[in-house]
């Protein structure tokens, strides 16, 4: 079992987006170690990151971990569980950034050797944790 926090603004936004989805669909949260690269031209800045996060609507697979948070079915694949455990999902809308933002304060900050950079936020504020929607 894993723990994940969904802030009220994120829960509200996901519920609005899910209104048009088929039954049995949940929110898949996934992660890859290190910053890596966005690869989508989304304009994400480089910065230190222990993981790159993402979200998508999906049906659960038999080996997925599932937790219900604020009425949302959050789905995480087995390889992402160690990186997602302890994560916080928020929805931010301000002058600097807009969109879902996933951070995990329980992950260590990589040292200089691990600072490959990559998709750490979907806005221009790349120093404040992981984000989604960049790839």
C-alpha positions in Angstrom: 0.0 0.0 0.0 1.2 3.5 -0.7 0.2 7.0 0.5 -0.6 9.9 -1.8 -2.2 13.3 -1.1 -4.5 15.0 -3.5 -5.0 18.7 -2.7 -8.7 20.0 -3.0 -8.0 22.1 -6.1 -6.5 19.0 -7.9 -9.4 16.8 -6.8 -11.9 19.3 -8.0 -10.2 19.7 -11.4 -9.8 15.9 -11.9 -13.5 15.3 -11.1 -14.5 17.9 -13.7 -12.3 16.3 -16.3 -13.5 12.8 -15.4 -17.2 13.8 -16.0 -16.8 12.8 -19.6 -15.0 9.5 -19.0 -16.4 6.0 -19.2 -17.1 4.1 -16.0 -14.2 2.2 -14.5 -11.7 4.9 -15.4 -9.3 6.2 -12.7 -6.3 8.5 -12.6 -3.0 6.8 -13.3 0.0 8.5 -11.6 3.3 7.3 -12.9 6.9 8.2 -12.3 10.4 7.7 -13.8 13.6 8.1 -11.9 15.7 11.3 -12.6 14.8 14.4 -14.5 15.3 13.1 -18.0 13.8 15.2 -20.8 10.3 16.3 -21.6 10.6 15.4 -25.3 7.4 17.3 -26.0 8.6 20.9 -26.4 6.3 21.9 -23.5 8.8 24.5 -22.3 9.6 22.8 -19.0 12.8 24.0 -17.5 15.7 21.9 -16.4 16.4 21.4 -12.7 17.2 18.9 -10.1 14.6 16.1 -9.7 14.6 12.7 -8.1 11.7 11.7 -10.5 9.6 12.9 -13.4 5.8 12.5 -12.8 2.8 12.2 -15.1 -0.9 11.6 -15.0 -3.4 10.0 -17.3 -6.9 8.6 -17.3 -6.8 4.8 -17.4 -8.3 1.5 -16.4 -6.5 -0.4 -13.7 -4.4 -3.5 -14.6 -4.3 -6.5 -12.4 -0.8 -5.7 -11.0 -1.6 -2.0 -10.3 -1.8 -0.5 -6.8 -5.1 1.4 -6.3 -6.0 3.8 -3.5 -9.2 5.9 -3.2 -8.5 9.6 -2.3 -11.3 12.1 -2.0 -13.6 10.0 -4.2 -10.9 9.5 -6.9 -9.4 6.2 -7.9 -5.7 6.7 -8.0 -3.8 4.0 -9.9 -0.1 3.4 -9.8 1.9 0.7 -11.6 4.3 -1.4 -9.5 7.5 0.2 -10.9 6.2 3.7 -10.0 5.1 2.9 -6.4 8.5 3.7 -4.7 8.6 7.1 -6.4 4.9 8.0 -6.0 4.6 6.9 -2.4 4.3 10.1 -0.3 3.6 12.3 -3.4 1.3 15.4 -3.4 -0.9 16.3 -6.3 -2.0 19.9 -6.6 -3.5 22.1 -9.3 -1.8 25.4 -9.6 -3.1 28.4 -11.6 -1.2 31.6 -11.2 0.9 34.1 -13.3 3.9 31.7 -13.3 2.3 28.3 -14.0 -0.9 26.6 -14.6 -1.8 22.9 -14.4 -1.4 19.8 -12.3 1.8 19.6 -10.2 3.1 16.5 -8.6 5.8 16.7 -5.9 7.2 14.1 -3.6 8.9 15.7 -0.5 10.0 12.2 0.7 12.4 11.7 -2.2 16.0 12.7 -1.8 17.3 15.6 -3.8 19.8 14.3 -6.4 23.5 15.3 -6.0 25.3 17.1 -8.8 25.9 13.7 -10.6 22.1 13.2 -10.7 21.1 16.6 -12.0 20.4 15.7 -15.6 17.5 18.2 -15.5 14.3 17.6 -17.3 10.6 17.9 -16.8 10.2 19.0 -13.2 7.3 21.4 -13.6 4.8 22.3 -16.2 5.2 26.0 -15.7 8.1 28.3 -15.6 8.8 27.5 -11.9 10.9 24.4 -12.4 12.6 24.6 -9.0 9.5 23.6 -7.1 9.1 19.9 -7.8 7.7 17.5 -10.3 4.9 18.1 -12.7 2.7 16.4 -15.2 1.3 17.0 -18.7 4.7 17.5 -20.2 4.9 14.3 -22.2 
